[in-house]
Amino acid sequence: MNLKEQLEELKQSGGTVREITDAMLVLDQSMRDLGKDCSKEALKQAKKDSKVIYSAIKEVDLELGKMLILNIDM
């Protein structure tokens, strides 16, 4: 299952906004847990995937999604 399918499944899960956003953030954390010796390409892909996740969060929780997108480089 690809990332967009996973996010769509979470959105359709019937959980509360908090449960859905928490699950999406856990997914993001697992994708960004690359270790110290990861390649620049892996970091670039993780950041790209995070943007997709944060955009999905924005569809569920507008304010949280905006905040995450604005602060992705921090």
C-alpha positions, 0 to 999 in steps of 0.5 A, a space after each residue: 500500500 502506498 503512502 496516499 492510500 494509507 492516508 486515505 484509509 486513515 481519513 476514512 477510518 471513522 476515528 476522531 480528528 485527534 486519533 486520525 492526526 495522531 496516526 498520521 503523525 506516527 506514520 510521519 515519525 516512522 518514515 523520518 526515523 532514518 538514523 545518522 548514516 542515511 543518504 541525502 536522497 533518503 532525507 529528501 524523500 522523507 521530507 517529501 513524504 512529510 509534506 504529503 502527510 502534512 497536507 493530508 493532516 490539513 484536510 482533517 485539521 486545518 490549523 494543525 496542518 498549516 502549522 506543520 507545513 509552515 514549520 517543516 524545515 525547522 
